[in-house]
Amino acid sequence: MSFTEQIMPIFRVTLEVLREAGGAVPPGVVRDAVIERVAIPRDLQSPDAHGEIRWWTEVGFRTGEAASLGWMAKRNGWSITSDGIKALEDFPGDVICQELRRQYHNRRLFRAGEFPSAFEQYQRNLGYARQLVHGGRNLERLGVGAFDVTDLYRAAWTQAVAALDHWVTQEIIDRAVALAQRPEVPRPNNFSKLSMPVELVEKVHRNGEPLDEAFRAALEGFFEYKTFQHPDKIAEGFSHVSKIKLWKSVADKLTDQDPSMPIAADEIRAQLTEIARRRNNIAHTADHDPDSFRRKKKITAREAEQAIDVLESVVIAILQALGDLPPATDPSIPPAEVGSLGAAPVVADAKRRGVIRGLSKWTEESLLHALDEYCPPEVADTLLAVYRHAEGHPAFRGYYFGQGVHPSATAWFSTGQDEAAVWSIYTGVSKSVLSINFEWMRNRGVPMDRLERLARALSVLPGWADLPERLAAADYARRPSSITLALAKPDASHIILRAMDALLAGDKVA
């Protein structure tokens, strides 16, 4: 039986213990109850490479994942939530462990290769800090006097704060990279304040280096000398990748976990400030007592454990407050309502440098070949006019040529507030369409009145008479696509281009 299979029933019993307790339980009490209920395999009872009992270390990781999903809380002890109870009911036996891993992997950000997620690494680092406390407590019981055993508690305190610092940095970088790969997702204003070297642009657009790798390397350099230990610095860091009011949201999450002990944002900031201040005193003055230069400030195992517990619960609450990024959308895929386009063969050519955003399977030549080969002449003329109009417009920022089964191109423009993918052309052997990306423009901050004007201007085309009403009903979360009859209309290109000019002119148009 594999290690994972051995842990599955233990994790389930852990949740059952918490369900029966009906409230917060100290982790040690949970551990003892689990031992009484399930036979722990002998090989899991042995210490791991770090001196911790293997099964209990693994339970710590799994319960941390469960807490990040909202199945559990780890504030003032361990407790199960209504979502956790529902998971116990919905997923019998060991299936609950499989569902935990599925949901956790689907919702968390992971780096390519063998790198653990930022939160997984954070859990491990806190585990190292707890091991130092555990070792110090054992040495105190033995009466060791060869050195100051309480220095292990100071080391644990420093380790825990370092774990927080490292996690914040990695979480910000992971989210920033994910946002860079999701150009249609709304971004906080401070995202644009992440300074990137010109070298990054050259690596991606000229040398073909993957965006995630180049952007991650640049961000690691940007954050190399920044620290995230003080709550104000942590909030400032996350403002690059999230619009939430961090500590207010975290306070709400922590209060929801234990309504009997509500906590305010200022209290969280005060706790983190004091933990960081003590860490700095340990690191910079050897934790000397300001009232006596001959001795250090007192510290106990319990104080160190409490600091670690606070940092763990706060990070779990931050994860819940930040939430998950919207799934990445692929501009290569046409809207479902356009039906089958029929895949077209690839035509090799040299890419036109300077107007292409990223690398792709398709190119301008393959797109134009598909228009010429498979479109009725009047449809091809309209789509070609829209395509050529883009690169001559002062607001044009570049094309994205798709990687899907159909030759496609998406045009990016500056809309005043941001850059947005305004339209996409999808071509195939059976038909070709022009999609107007209202949803993506809305998500990038284009004002509703401008979207309304665009919808009205396009509504004179065949098949789009009810476009303004349909879009308004859907809160503009649609990418309507033209039918062949609309594109074949003699003045279709004039109507579309006039509407595009009005949109991109912004408030200059009445």
N, C-alpha and C positions, 0 to 999 in steps of 0.2 A: 504494500500500500504506500502511495506517495505521501510526502510531507503534507501537501495541500489536502489530500483526502483525510489524513489523520486530524487535521485542524477543524475540518468542517463540523463534526458533531460537537466539538468543544465550543465553537463560536455560537452554535445554536443554543446550547445549554446556557451560555453566558447571557444571551438575550432573554431566555426564559426566566432566569434568576431575577433579572431586572424587572420583567413584567410582573412577576409575583410580588416583588418588593413594593411596587406601587409608588416609589419615590427615589430620591437620591441615595445611593449606597456607596460607602468607601470602597475603593478598588480592592483593598485587602480582604474585605468581607466577601466581595464577589468571588475573588480567587478561592477562598476557603469553601464557599458554597458549591462552586464548580467541581472542586476536587471530590466533594462528597457525592456528587451526582453522576459523574462520568469517569470511566477508567481511562486514565492518562497513559498512553503508550510509554513504555520504559525509555525509549530513545528520546522522547520529548521531555522527559523529566531531568535530563542531564543539562549541564550549563553549556551555553554556546561559546563562541570564541571570545565574547566580552564578559563572560562570567554570569550571564543571566539565564534563568531557566527557559528553555527554548519555547515551550508551549505558551508560557505567560507573555513572553516577548511578542510572539505572533498574535496572541489575542489583543495585545496593546495596539498593534498595527491595524488589525481588522476593525477593532472598535473605533479607532481614529477615523478610518474610512467611513464607517457607519455614521459617525457623528457628522462628518463633512457632508453626508447625504441627507442629514436631518432625521436619521433613524434613532439616534441617541443624543444625549447631552453629556458633557463632561465638566459641568460647572457645579461646584460644591459636591463632588462625588459623581458617580455614574448613574444615569437614569435612562429609561427608554421613552421614546415619544410615541404619539399615536401612529405616526408613519411606520415606526419600528414594529409596533404591535400588529399593524396591518400586514407588514412584510412577513411576520411570523405566521399569520393566518393564510396568506396567499401563496407562500412558497414552502411546501412541506419538506421535512427531512433536510438533507444536505443541499437541496436546491436553493435555499436561501443564501448560502455562501456563494454559489455560482451567480446568483442575481446581484449580490453585493458587488462582486468583482466586475460584472458586466456594466452596471450603472456607474460605478466609480470610474472605470476606464472610459466610458462614453462621455462623462462629464468633466473629467480632469484633463489638463494640458500635459502632454508628454513629449519629451524630446525624442528625436530619432535615435535609433541604436539601443544601447543598453542603459541609457541614462534613466534613473528613476525620476518620478515627478517631483516637483519642488516640495510638495506636502509630504511625500513619502520620505524624502531625505530629511525633512524637518522632524518627522517622527523618530527617525533613527538617531538624529542628533540629540533630541530630548531624552531618548533612551540612554545614550551615553552619559548624559548629565545625571539621570536617576541612578545609574550604576555607581557613579562616584558617591552619591549620597548613601546608597546601600552599603558600599564598602566602608565609608567613614563610620557609619553606625555600628557595623560589625567590629571595627577596630576599637571603637569606644567601649563596647561591651567587654572586649579583651583587656582593656586597660593599657593599651599601647601608649608609651610615654616617650618613645625615641624621637618623635616629631609631633607637631601640632596637628592632630587628626582633623580639627575643624577646617584646616586648609583645604581638605577635600570638598567640604561644603562650599567654600569660596570658589573652588575650581568648577564645581557643578553650576553655581550661579553664573559664572562667566561663560561657561559652555552653553547654557540655556539662552542667554542674551545673544551670544554669537549665532546660535541656531535661528533665532528670530531675525536677526540682521540678514543672514544668508537667505532665509526663506523669502523675506520681503523682496530682496533683490531679484531672486530667480522668478518669483511669481510675477513681478512687474515685467521682466524681460519676456517671459513666456506669453503673457497677455499682449504685450506690445507686438511681438512677432505674429501672434494670431490675428491681431487687428490689421497688421500690414498685409496679411494674406486674405483678409476679408474686406476689400475696398468698398463694398456696398454697405457695410455696417457703420452706424453713426459712431463718431469718435469724440471723446472729450476735447475741449479746446487745448488743453495742455499736451495732448498727443503731438501736436505740431511743434512743440517746444523741445522735443527730443532732437538735439543737434546731431546731424549725420554728416560725415565727410563726403566730399565730392567723389572720393575714391570708391565709396559704396555704390554710387550711381553708375560709375564706369564698370565696376565688377558685374553688376546685374545686367545692365543694358548693352554693354559692349562685349564683355567677356563671357556672358552666359552663366555666371555663378548663381546658384539657387538663391532666391530672395531671402528665405528663412535663415540660411547659413550666413550670408553677408550681413543681414540686419542684426542677427543675434551677436555676431562678433563686434559690430559697431556699438551695440547697446552695452555689451560687457565692458568695452572701453569707456563708454559714457558714465557708467555707474561704478567704475573701478575704485574711485576714491570717495564715494559717498557712503554714508552709514545710515542705517535705519534702525535706531534704537529708541530715540525719543518719539513720542506719539505725533508731534507736529511734523517731523521729518517723514514718518511713515505715511501720514495722510497726504503730504505733499507728493511723495513718490507714487502712491496709487492714483493721484489726480491725473497722472499721465495716461491712465488706462481705464478710468472709471469716472462717471459723473456723480456718484453717490456722495452724500455727506457721511464720511466714513464712520466717525465715532458715534454719531447719532444712530446710524444703522446698526452698528455693532452692539450698542447698548440695547436696542430693541430686540436683537436676536438673543442676547444673553438673558434679558428679562423674560422672554418667551420660554427659555429653557428652565427657568426657576422663578415663576411669578411671585413666590413667597418672599423672594429677596430681589426686588427690582433694583436696577443699577442705572445711573445716569452717565452720559458721555463724559462729563467732567471727572467722575469717579474712576472711569477706565483710564483716562489720561493721567490722573494722579497716580494710579497704581503702576502704570508703565513707566512714568517719570521716576518714581521712587526705585523701581527695579533697575532701571538704567543708571540712576545715580549711584546706587550701591555697587553695581558692576564697575563703574568708573573709579570708585574709591578703591575697590579691590585691585583693579588693573594699574592704577597710577600712584597709589600711596600704600600699597600692600595692606589695605583695609585698616590702617591705623586709626585708633580712637582719637578724635580731636581733643578730648578732655585729658588724655594722657599719652604722651609720645612713647611711653614704655610698653604699651600693650595695644593689641588689635581690638577692633569692635567685636562684640560677642556675636556669634552666629550659631544656629542649631540646625540639626538635620530637618526638623519640621519647617523651619523658616525657608530653607532651600527648596524643600518639596513644594511648599505653598507657592513660591515664586515660579517654579516650573509648571505647576498646575494652572496658574493664572495665564502664563504665556501660551499654554496649550489651548485653553478654552477660548482665549482671545483670537488666536489664529483660526480656529474652527469657525468662530463667529464672523471673522473677516471673510473667509471663503464663502460662507452662506450669504453675507451681505453683498459681496461682489457679484455672486451668481455666475451662471454660465454664459459664455459668449454665444451669440446666435450662431447656428451652423453656417459654415462657409457656403456661399452660393457660387455656382459655376456658370460664368457667362457663356461658356461653350454650349450649354444646354438650353434649347429654346423653350418657351412656355408650353406646358402640357397641352393647352387648348388648340395649339396650331396643328396637332395631329402629326402624322408621319410625313417627313420631308423626303425620305429616301436618301441613303448615304451616297455621297459623290466621291470618286477616286481622288487621291492626293496627286497634286501636280507639284513637282519639285521646282524650287527657284531660289534665288538669293534674296534674303530678307532686305526690306528697305530700312536701313538704319535711321534712327532719329525719330521715327513716328510709331515705333512698336513698343508696347509696354510688356516686357517679359518675353519669355520664349514660348513657342507654340508649335503645334503640329501643322497648322495651316499658315498660309502666307497671303500677301496681296494677290500674287499671281494665281494661286489656286482659287481664291474667292472670285476673281474676275473671270477666270476660266469657267467656273460653275455658272456664273451669271450669263455668260455668252453661250454656253453649251446647252443649258437646261431651261432657261427662262424664255417666255414669249418676249419678243423685242420690246414691246411697250413697257413690260414689267422691268426688264433689264435696264431700260433707259431711266426709269424712275429711281431704281435702287442705285444705279451708278451716279445719278445726279446728287442724291443724298450723300453718297460716299465721298464724292469729289468736293462737295460743298464744305464738308467737315474740315478738311486739311487746309482750306483757304480761310477759315474763320479765325479771328484773333483770339477767341476763347478756347480753341482746340488745343488739347493736351496730349493726344496720342490715341493710337488704335490698340486694341487687344485682339489678336487673332487667336481663335479658339483651338482647343485640343480635343474636342468631341468628334463624333462621327460625321458631322456636317461642317463644311467650310463656313466660317462665320467671322464677323468682325464687330467689335463693340467700340464705339467712339466715346472718348472721355473729353469733357469740357470743364472749364472753370465756370462755376455758376454764381460767383461772387462770394458765397459763404464757404465753399469748398469745391472740390472736384467731384464730378459725378459721371457715371456711365449713362449717357442720355439715351442712346439708341443702339440697337443691335440688328445686324443683318444675318439671317440664317439661310443658307442655300442648300438645295438638294436636287435629286433627279426628278422628283415629282412636283415640287413647288418650292418657292422661296418667299420669305416673309420679312417684313420690317417690324421689329418690336420697339415700342416706345416705353422706356423703363421708368414709369411713374414711381413705382415702389422704391427703386434704388435712388432716384432723385429726392424723394421724400425723406428717405433715411439719411441722406447727406445734407439735409437742412434747407432744401429749396422751399421757399414759402408756398403755402397752400394757394394763395391768390394767383401766383404764377402758374401753378399746375392746373388750376381751374381755367385760366385763359388758354393754356395749351390744349386742354381737352375740348374746349369750345371751338377753337380754331380747327381742330382735326375732325370735328363731328360732321363737317360737310362732306367728308369722304364716304363712299358707299360702304355700308355695314357698320358705320360708327356714329350713326345718328343719336343713339342713346349713350354714347361714351361718357359724357359728363355725369349723367345720373349713375351709371354703373360704377364709375371710379369713386364718386362721392360716397356711395353706399358701402364701398369696400375700404374707405379711408385711404384711398389711393394706393393700396397695397396690391397693385396689379401691374402686369407688363403686357398691355393689349397688343395684339399683332394684327397687321393688315391682312385682308384677303386679296386674292389675285385681282378681283374686280376693282378694288380701290386703287391698287398700284397701276392698273392698266388705264385708269382715267386720264384723259389727255393732259389735264392741268394738275395731276396729282403731285408732281415734284414741286410745282410752284406753291401749292397749298402747304405742303409739308415744310418746305424751306422757309416760307414766310412765318409759319408757326414756330420753327426752330429759332429764327432770328429774334422773334419777339420774346421767346423764353430766355434766350441768352442775353438780351438787352436788359433784362431785369426791370427795375423800377423806372427805367427811361421810357417804357412803353405804358401808355395810359390803359 
